Structures are given as structure tokens and as C-alpha cells.
Amino acid sequence: MEAGFEKIETDTVGGVRIGGWEITSCHKPILSNTTIEQYSHELGFNVPEMIFGDNCLRIRHAASGCTIELTALDGLRQVDTGPDSAKSVQVSIAQNWTESSRRSRGDITDVIKPFDWTFSTKYRGSVSGGLSFGASDSGIDYAKLMVRETILFYDENVLYEDDLGDNGTSQLAYKVRVMPSGFFVLQRFFLRVDGVLFRIYDTRLYHEFGSSVVQREFSSREMPFDSVKRHVPKKKHDDEDLSLLNNIPFVDGVMKDPIVEYEVASLP
């Protein structure tokens, strides 16, 4: 479906209006220490070192008011804080890291509870305006996404990131692409715990302009650290380019066989 579109451009927000939708992505600086403390008090645990709490993706259907948002705070709300959550990834540095994190933010230790220190989140987006996702038997038609089209708007953005005390990487980020035919979003939680494991949680959203549904897929993958490391090609003198373990596309290509859930929501 070809449709006229209107660009949205400000100092912090980019996006488009097209096909009855407004799609915007906001980029703002890392949160101030004061706001970080507020987040920690609200959530009950120390938040990631780099949290871009004002960054967000917002997708709104003008006629119905149905809205999908991706935000750091809502993503962190789904971090496990159960009594055994701190043990979800057993690694020798975990206890030392959480104790060090508490000491560095002593003014808020009174509210710190056990939590998943890797900040793993199965966040699928924040939905409002009457939109409701339910299970579906079919997923996104990726053949449509492979058709060459003009990209009307593209952006990628980080919501939060932490180096886990120099022992890995935990990151929640998204990419959004708008074409004349529809929009596609990939939100990815990526985790690397050195010597232990890799984990990827992906949420994909797709809507074809003119249709009455939004499709959503959630996939999860986990793989031992050494199993991914074995895919790093050897260089001269049998050296390994371990920098590839910091390369998310490389790790993504190695980790196969995701567990996938299909969902669909109908516009009112």
C-alpha cells in the first residue's frame, strides 16, 4: 500500500505519520543521578549503570488511540525480584558485584531487595488504548519484509546497558523501520556473562498498513559461553578474535533454534 507520509523531526524526536499511524523515536541523554535514585527506589533494586529513561519508541494508531511503547522503566519492571532471582545466573562474581553495587549507592541500600543482577527482561512492550495481544497460530510473513522498499524512517536506540562489573554486557535496545507498506520493530535484550552464558530475548512487531491487526513475536535463546566461543574463527598462530563475542550480530548468527511465541492484536 503506497501512502503519503509526513516526517516528524525535532532536536530529540524523529518519526513519521503514515497510514493512520504516528511512529516516533526519542533520543535523550543518560538519566541524572537524582532520577536514577528515583528509579531505584521505585523498582527496589539498583538500576543499570547506563539507563536512558527518556528514550522511547511510541507507535500510536490515530483513529483508535491504540498505542505501543518501548521504555526502559517498563522493561526494568519485568526484571525478576523473587527470593531466588539473584541466583538465576550462578557465577562467582555475582555476589561480589551486587555488594559492590550496593556500596557505591549507599543512600538507597535500605530498599534493595534480591533481584536478577543480569537485568534480564522478557518485556514485550507497553500496550494501551484498548489494544490486547492474544496467542496466534501464525507468525510474521518475513517474505514481505524481504521485498525491496523505500525506507521512510529508520532508527535504533538503547534503553539501558550495564557491563555487570566488567564481567559482561546486559543491554535492552530497539530498531524500527517504516516502509510504504508497513512498519517493523525489533526489540532485543542481549546478555553476555563472561565464562557462563549468552542470552537473547527478541520482541518483533509488524503491521501492514491497511490491515486490522498487529503481529507480535517473542523469542528466547540461551547458549553456554564456551559453545558460542567455539564459533570464533582461528587467526594466525591459533589466536582467536574474541572481540567477536562483543559483536551482537555475530552472536545472534551463532545462536540457533529459538523458542518462539506468536501473538496478534486486532485494532478496535
Residue pairs with C-beta under 8 A, 6 or more apart in sequence:
1 19
1 180
1 181
1 182
1 208
1 209
1 210
2 180
3 18
3 19
3 180
3 209
4 18
5 16
5 17
5 18
5 19
5 152
5 178
5 180
6 16
6 17
6 18
7 14
7 15
7 16
7 153
8 14
8 15
8 16
8 17
8 22
8 24
12 26
12 27
12 28
13 24
13 25
13 26
13 27
14 24
14 25
14 27
14 153
14 155
15 22
15 23
15 24
15 25
15 153
15 155
16 22
16 23
16 152
16 153
16 178
17 23
17 62
18 152
18 178
18 180
18 209
19 182
19 209
19 210
20 61
20 62
20 63
20 209
21 59
21 60
21 61
21 62
21 183
21 207
21 209
22 58
22 59
22 60
22 62
23 57
23 58
23 59
23 60
23 153
23 176
23 178
23 183
24 57
24 58
25 56
25 57
25 58
25 155
25 157
25 176
26 54
26 55
26 56
26 57
26 58
26 157
27 55
27 157
28 52
28 54
28 55
29 52
29 54
30 50
30 51
30 52
31 39
31 51
31 52
31 53
31 54
35 53
36 47
36 51
37 105
37 107
37 108
39 47
39 51
39 53
39 73
39 76
40 46
40 47
40 105
40 108
40 111
40 112
41 108
41 111
42 73
43 76
43 77
43 79
43 81
44 81
44 111
44 112
44 113
44 115
45 79
45 81
45 112
45 113
45 115
46 98
46 101
46 102
46 105
46 108
46 112
47 76
47 160
48 76
48 119
48 160
48 161
48 162
48 170
49 161
49 162
49 163
50 158
50 160
50 161
50 162
51 72
51 76
51 159
51 160
52 72
52 157
52 158
52 159
52 160
53 71
53 72
53 73
55 71
55 72
55 157
55 158
55 159
56 69
56 70
56 71
56 72
56 159
57 68
57 69
57 70
57 155
57 157
57 174
57 176
57 185
57 187
58 67
58 68
58 69
59 67
59 68
59 69
59 183
59 185
59 205
60 66
60 67
60 68
60 129
61 67
61 129
61 131
61 267
64 129
64 130
64 131
64 267
64 268
65 129
65 130
66 127
66 128
66 129
66 130
66 131
66 265
66 267
66 268
67 127
67 128
67 129
67 131
68 125
68 126
68 127
68 131
68 205
68 214
69 125
69 126
69 128
70 123
70 125
70 126
70 159
70 174
70 185
70 187
71 126
71 159
72 159
72 160
72 172
74 123
74 126
75 121
75 123
75 159
75 160
75 172
75 189
76 119
76 121
76 160
77 123
78 121
78 122
78 123
79 85
79 115
79 116
79 119
79 120
79 121
80 88
80 115
80 116
80 120
81 113
81 114
81 115
81 116
82 114
83 114
84 114
85 114
85 115
85 116
86 94
86 95
86 98
86 114
86 115
86 116
86 117
87 94
88 116
88 118
88 120
89 116
89 117
89 118
89 193
89 196
89 197
90 196
91 167
91 193
91 195
91 196
93 164
93 165
93 167
94 117
96 165
97 117
97 164
97 165
97 167
98 117
100 165
101 117
101 165
102 109
102 112
117 164
118 164
118 168
118 170
118 191
118 193
118 199
119 160
119 162
119 170
119 172
120 170
120 189
120 191
120 199
120 201
121 172
121 189
121 201
122 189
122 201
122 218
122 220
123 172
123 187
123 189
123 203
124 133
124 187
124 203
124 216
124 218
125 187
125 203
125 205
125 216
127 133
127 265
130 268
131 214
131 265
131 267
131 268
132 265
133 214
133 216
133 263
133 264
133 265
134 263
134 264
134 265
135 261
135 262
135 263
136 215
136 262
136 263
136 264
137 262
138 262
139 215
139 217
139 260
139 262
140 184
140 204
140 206
140 215
140 217
144 181
144 182
144 208
145 184
145 206
147 181
149 179
149 180
149 181
150 179
150 180
151 177
151 178
151 179
152 178
152 179
152 180
153 176
153 177
153 178
154 175
154 176
154 177
154 178
155 175
155 176
156 173
156 174
156 175
156 176
157 173
157 174
158 171
158 172
158 173
159 172
159 173
159 174
160 170
160 171
160 172
161 169
161 170
161 171
161 172
161 173
162 169
162 170
162 171
163 169
163 170
164 170
164 193
167 193
167 194
168 191
168 192
168 193
168 194
168 196
169 190
169 191
169 192
169 246
170 189
170 190
170 191
170 192
171 188
171 189
171 190
171 191
171 248
172 187
172 188
172 189
173 187
173 188
173 190
174 185
174 186
174 187
174 188
175 185
175 186
175 188
176 183
176 184
176 185
177 183
177 184
177 185
180 209
181 208
181 209
182 206
182 207
182 208
182 209
182 211
183 205
183 206
183 207
184 204
184 205
184 206
185 203
185 204
185 205
185 206
186 202
186 203
186 204
187 202
187 203
187 204
187 205
188 200
188 201
188 202
188 203
188 248
189 199
189 200
189 201
189 202
190 199
190 200
190 248
190 251
191 197
191 198
191 199
191 200
192 198
192 225
192 245
192 246
192 251
193 225
194 225
195 225
195 226
196 224
196 225
197 222
197 223
197 224
197 225
198 221
198 222
198 223
198 224
198 225
198 228
198 251
198 255
199 220
199 221
199 222
199 223
200 219
200 220
200 221
200 222
200 251
200 252
200 255
200 258
201 218
201 219
201 220
202 217
202 218
202 219
202 220
202 258
203 216
203 217
203 218
204 216
204 217
204 218
204 219
205 214
205 215
205 216
206 214
206 215
206 216
207 213
207 214
207 215
212 266
212 267
213 264
213 265
213 266
213 267
214 264
214 265
214 267
215 262
215 263
215 264
216 262
216 263
216 264
216 265
217 260
217 261
217 262
217 263
218 260
218 261
218 263
219 258
219 259
219 260
219 261
220 258
220 259
221 255
221 256
221 257
221 258
221 259
222 255
223 254
223 255
228 245
228 251
228 254
228 255
229 240
229 242
229 245
231 254
232 240
232 241
232 242
232 244
232 245
233 240
233 241
234 240
235 241
244 250
244 251
245 251
